[in-house]
């Protein structure tokens, strides 16, 4: 395909979710403005309503910032009168746009993206659009040890800067109890937890028990149960700056900080198969993150006592 034909193809719509972090929002939108392809893209900014009077001022500041510049070719701002919360805000916004356009690129207010992020997303959405096994495109990649292929497939859906199609999003199941039951009945907990190294199953349990409000764990479970695969870049094109204690669901940590890749991705994996070496690297990464058993037991006990 010629560059001219590629340039003439419609860019996938971008949805950007913001709440009450004005400085994070500004930095994230500035990185989008510097991204190749932004001037040809349509942007939908969803600004969630304040949860209580204490958040009103910051929500208003965010709404001023999103109007500061013309971040993309066309910008649509949707201001919620009420607070939907992150999970419901994203589920409603993604469903609305992906059902209208057929594909979508999703960002949040704490994500700094590489200038090559949109090129990668739009190219991957076009290349794999008719391959049902590919259900998700991830822009973020964890800081694992060792070299990775330029692109590869992996079972888990990283949701810090991602893209998908209507055909895949139609398979999303919001019922955490049903997802949990299906994983348990198939005897796939260990695989879901990246060979027992991660706590995804426990997250899904918390979601089912009303102790967590996460759309992302339900999306990963939906992809996993449909035997879907997620394309990732070997060098991350997204950095999450929200692990500074300001996020609703994120604790303060530097464990996920990455250096952005600025080179254009040129090799897209055509063998639709999970990379076993990547699974091993991710397993090692997660095991190093885990606290010793007695610490985890103490934290769970304290959480129980506090509730």
C-alpha positions as CSV (number, residue, x, y, z in Angstrom):
1,X,0.0,0.0,0.0
2,X,1.4,3.4,-1.0
3,X,2.0,6.2,1.6
4,X,-0.6,8.3,-0.2
5,X,-3.3,5.7,0.2
6,X,-2.3,5.2,3.9
7,X,-2.6,8.9,4.5
8,X,-6.0,9.0,2.9
9,X,-7.4,6.3,5.1
10,X,-9.7,7.6,7.9
11,X,-7.9,7.8,11.2
12,X,-9.5,5.9,14.1
13,X,-11.4,8.2,16.5
14,X,-9.7,8.9,19.8
15,X,-11.5,9.0,23.1
16,X,-9.9,10.7,26.0
17,X,-11.2,10.3,29.6
18,X,-10.6,13.0,32.2
19,X,-11.7,13.7,35.7
20,X,-10.0,15.9,38.4
21,X,-6.3,16.0,37.6
22,X,-5.7,19.2,35.6
23,X,-1.9,19.0,35.4
24,X,-2.0,15.4,34.3
25,X,-4.7,16.2,31.7
26,X,-2.6,19.1,30.3
27,X,0.5,17.0,30.0
28,X,-1.4,14.1,28.4
29,X,-3.1,16.3,25.8
30,X,0.2,18.1,25.1
31,X,1.7,14.8,24.2
32,X,-1.2,14.0,22.0
33,X,-0.8,17.3,20.2
34,X,2.8,16.4,19.4
35,X,1.8,13.0,18.1
36,X,2.0,12.3,14.3
37,X,-1.5,11.9,12.9
38,X,-3.2,14.1,15.6
39,X,-3.9,16.8,13.0
40,X,-5.9,14.3,10.9
41,X,-7.8,12.7,13.9
42,X,-11.1,13.2,15.5
43,X,-11.0,13.5,19.3
44,X,-13.8,12.9,21.9
45,X,-13.0,14.2,25.4
46,X,-15.2,12.8,28.2
47,X,-15.1,14.9,31.3
48,X,-16.7,13.1,34.3
49,X,-18.8,15.1,36.8
50,X,-17.5,15.9,40.3
51,X,-18.1,13.3,43.1
52,X,-18.8,15.7,45.9
53,X,-18.2,19.5,46.3
54,X,-14.6,18.9,47.1
55,X,-13.8,17.9,43.5
56,X,-15.8,20.6,41.8
57,X,-12.9,23.1,41.5
58,X,-10.5,20.6,39.9
59,X,-13.1,19.3,37.5
60,X,-13.7,22.9,36.4
61,X,-10.0,23.4,35.9
62,X,-9.8,20.3,33.8
63,X,-12.7,21.6,31.6
64,X,-10.8,24.8,31.1
65,X,-7.7,22.9,30.0
66,X,-9.4,20.7,27.5
67,X,-10.6,23.9,25.8
68,X,-7.1,25.5,25.8
69,X,-6.0,24.3,22.4
70,X,-7.3,22.5,19.3
71,X,-5.6,19.2,20.2
72,X,-6.7,17.3,17.1
73,X,-8.4,18.1,13.7
74,X,-11.9,18.0,15.3
75,X,-12.5,18.0,19.1
76,X,-15.8,17.1,20.8
77,X,-16.1,17.7,24.5
78,X,-18.7,15.7,26.5
79,X,-19.2,17.1,30.0
80,X,-21.0,14.8,32.4
81,X,-23.4,16.5,34.9
82,X,-23.0,13.6,37.3
83,X,-20.1,11.5,38.4
84,X,-20.2,8.1,36.6
85,X,-16.9,6.9,38.0
86,X,-14.0,5.7,35.9
87,X,-15.4,2.3,34.9
88,X,-18.8,3.3,33.8
89,X,-17.5,6.5,32.1
90,X,-15.2,4.4,30.0
91,X,-17.7,1.7,29.3
92,X,-20.3,4.1,28.1
93,X,-17.9,6.3,26.1
94,X,-16.1,3.4,24.4
95,X,-19.4,1.7,23.5
96,X,-20.8,4.9,22.1
97,X,-17.9,5.7,19.8
98,X,-16.8,2.2,18.7
99,X,-20.4,1.3,17.8
100,X,-20.6,4.5,15.7
101,X,-17.2,4.3,13.9
102,X,-16.3,0.6,14.0
103,X,-12.9,1.1,15.7
104,X,-11.4,3.3,18.5
105,X,-8.3,4.5,20.2
106,X,-8.6,5.0,24.0
107,X,-6.6,7.3,26.2
108,X,-6.8,8.5,29.8
109,X,-5.7,11.7,31.5
110,X,-2.5,10.2,33.0
111,X,-1.0,8.8,29.9
112,X,1.9,10.4,28.0
113,X,2.2,9.0,24.5
114,X,5.1,8.8,22.0
115,X,4.9,10.8,18.8
116,X,4.6,7.4,17.1
117,X,1.6,6.2,19.1
118,X,-1.1,7.0,16.7
119,X,0.8,5.7,13.7
120,X,1.2,2.4,15.5
121,X,-2.5,2.2,16.5
122,X,-3.9,3.2,13.1
123,X,-1.6,0.8,11.3
124,X,-2.4,-2.1,13.6
125,X,-6.2,-1.4,13.4
126,X,-6.0,-1.7,9.7
127,X,-3.7,-4.7,9.5
128,X,-5.6,-6.9,11.9
129,X,-9.1,-5.6,11.3
130,X,-10.4,-8.9,9.7
131,X,-8.5,-11.3,12.1
132,X,-11.0,-12.2,14.8
133,X,-8.3,-13.7,17.1
134,X,-6.7,-10.2,17.5
135,X,-9.0,-8.4,19.9
136,X,-6.9,-5.6,21.4
137,X,-3.9,-3.3,20.5
138,X,-1.8,-2.2,23.5
139,X,0.3,0.9,23.3
140,X,2.0,0.3,26.7
141,X,4.6,-2.4,27.4
142,X,5.9,-3.3,30.9
143,X,9.6,-2.7,31.7
144,X,10.6,-6.3,31.5
145,X,14.2,-7.4,31.4
146,X,15.7,-8.4,28.1
147,X,15.0,-7.5,24.5
148,X,11.6,-8.0,22.9
149,X,10.5,-8.3,19.3
150,X,9.4,-5.1,17.6
151,X,5.8,-6.3,18.0
152,X,4.3,-9.5,19.5
153,X,1.1,-11.1,20.7
154,X,0.4,-11.7,24.4
155,X,-2.7,-12.8,26.2
156,X,-3.2,-9.9,28.7
157,X,-4.8,-6.6,27.6
158,X,-2.8,-3.7,28.8
159,X,-5.2,-0.8,29.0
160,X,-2.9,2.2,29.2
161,X,-3.4,3.5,25.7
162,X,-5.2,0.9,23.6
163,X,-7.4,0.3,20.6
164,X,-10.0,-2.2,19.5
165,X,-12.8,-2.9,17.0
166,X,-16.5,-3.1,17.3
167,X,-16.3,-6.8,16.4
168,X,-14.1,-7.4,19.5
169,X,-15.9,-5.0,21.9
170,X,-19.1,-6.8,21.2
171,X,-17.6,-9.7,23.1
172,X,-17.1,-7.7,26.3
173,X,-19.0,-9.2,29.3
174,X,-19.6,-6.8,32.1
175,X,-20.7,-9.6,34.5
176,X,-17.7,-10.3,36.7
177,X,-19.4,-13.3,38.4
178,X,-20.1,-14.9,35.1
179,X,-16.5,-14.4,33.9
180,X,-15.1,-15.7,37.2
181,X,-17.3,-18.8,37.0
182,X,-16.2,-19.5,33.4
183,X,-12.5,-19.2,34.2
184,X,-13.0,-21.5,37.3
185,X,-15.1,-24.1,35.4
186,X,-12.5,-24.3,32.6
187,X,-9.7,-24.7,35.2
188,X,-7.8,-21.7,33.7
189,X,-7.0,-19.6,36.7
190,X,-3.3,-20.2,36.5
191,X,-3.2,-19.2,32.8
192,X,-5.3,-16.2,33.5
193,X,-2.8,-15.2,36.2
194,X,0.1,-15.5,33.8
195,X,1.2,-18.9,35.1
196,X,0.4,-18.0,38.6
197,X,2.6,-14.9,38.8
198,X,-0.1,-12.2,38.8
199,X,-3.3,-11.5,40.9
200,X,-5.7,-11.0,38.0
201,X,-8.1,-13.7,39.3
202,X,-8.2,-12.0,42.8
203,X,-9.0,-8.7,41.1
204,X,-11.9,-10.3,39.2
205,X,-13.1,-11.8,42.5
206,X,-13.0,-8.3,44.1
207,X,-14.9,-7.0,41.1
208,X,-17.5,-9.7,41.5
209,X,-17.8,-9.0,45.3
210,X,-18.3,-5.3,44.8
211,X,-14.9,-4.4,46.3
212,X,-13.4,-3.1,43.1
213,X,-14.8,-1.1,40.2
214,X,-12.7,-2.0,37.2
215,X,-13.7,-2.2,33.6
216,X,-10.2,-3.3,32.6
217,X,-10.1,-6.6,34.5
218,X,-13.5,-7.5,32.9
219,X,-12.2,-6.6,29.4
220,X,-9.1,-8.8,29.9
221,X,-11.2,-11.7,31.2
222,X,-13.5,-11.3,28.2
223,X,-10.6,-11.3,25.7
224,X,-9.0,-14.3,27.6
225,X,-12.2,-16.4,27.5
226,X,-12.6,-15.8,23.8
227,X,-9.0,-16.9,23.2
228,X,-8.2,-13.5,22.0
229,X,-4.7,-12.1,21.6
230,X,-3.4,-8.6,22.2
231,X,-0.7,-6.9,20.0
232,X,2.0,-5.1,21.9
233,X,5.0,-3.0,20.9
234,X,8.4,-4.2,22.1
235,X,9.3,-0.7,23.2
236,X,6.4,1.1,25.1
237,X,4.7,3.9,23.3
238,X,2.9,5.0,26.5
239,X,4.1,6.0,29.9
240,X,1.6,6.2,32.8
241,X,2.3,9.2,35.1
242,X,-0.6,8.5,37.3
243,X,1.2,6.3,39.8
244,X,2.0,9.3,42.0
245,X,-0.8,8.9,44.5
246,X,-3.3,11.1,42.6
247,X,-5.2,8.3,40.9
248,X,-8.4,6.8,42.1
249,X,-7.2,3.2,41.6
250,X,-3.4,3.5,41.5
251,X,-1.0,3.5,44.4
252,X,2.3,5.4,44.3
253,X,5.0,3.4,42.6
254,X,7.8,3.6,39.9
255,X,7.6,-0.1,39.0
256,X,5.7,0.6,35.8
257,X,7.7,3.7,34.6
258,X,9.1,3.3,31.1
259,X,11.1,5.3,28.6
260,X,9.0,6.0,25.5
261,X,10.0,4.6,22.1
262,X,10.2,7.3,19.4
263,X,11.0,5.2,16.4
264,X,8.3,4.3,14.0
265,X,7.1,0.6,14.3
266,X,7.8,-1.1,10.9
267,X,7.4,-4.8,11.6
268,X,4.0,-6.1,12.5
269,X,3.7,-9.7,13.7
270,X,1.8,-11.8,11.2
271,X,2.0,-15.2,12.9
272,X,-1.2,-15.0,15.1
273,X,0.3,-16.8,18.1
274,X,1.3,-15.8,21.6
275,X,5.0,-15.3,22.1
276,X,6.1,-17.8,24.8
277,X,9.3,-15.9,25.6
278,X,7.2,-12.8,26.4
279,X,5.0,-14.8,28.7
280,X,8.2,-16.0,30.6
281,X,9.5,-12.4,30.8
282,X,6.1,-11.2,32.1
283,X,5.9,-14.0,34.6
284,X,9.4,-13.0,35.9
285,X,8.4,-9.3,36.1
286,X,5.2,-10.0,38.1
287,X,7.0,-12.4,40.5
288,X,9.5,-9.7,41.4
289,X,6.7,-7.2,42.1
290,X,5.0,-9.6,44.5
291,X,5.4,-8.9,48.2
292,X,6.5,-11.8,50.5
293,X,3.6,-14.1,51.5
294,X,3.5,-12.9,55.1
295,X,3.3,-9.3,54.0
296,X,0.4,-10.0,51.6
297,X,-1.4,-12.0,54.4
298,X,-1.0,-9.1,56.8
299,X,-2.2,-6.5,54.3
300,X,-5.3,-8.7,53.5
301,X,-6.0,-9.1,57.2
302,X,-5.7,-5.3,57.8
303,X,-8.0,-4.7,54.8
304,X,-10.6,-7.1,56.4
305,X,-10.3,-5.4,59.8
306,X,-10.7,-1.9,58.3
307,X,-13.9,-3.0,56.5
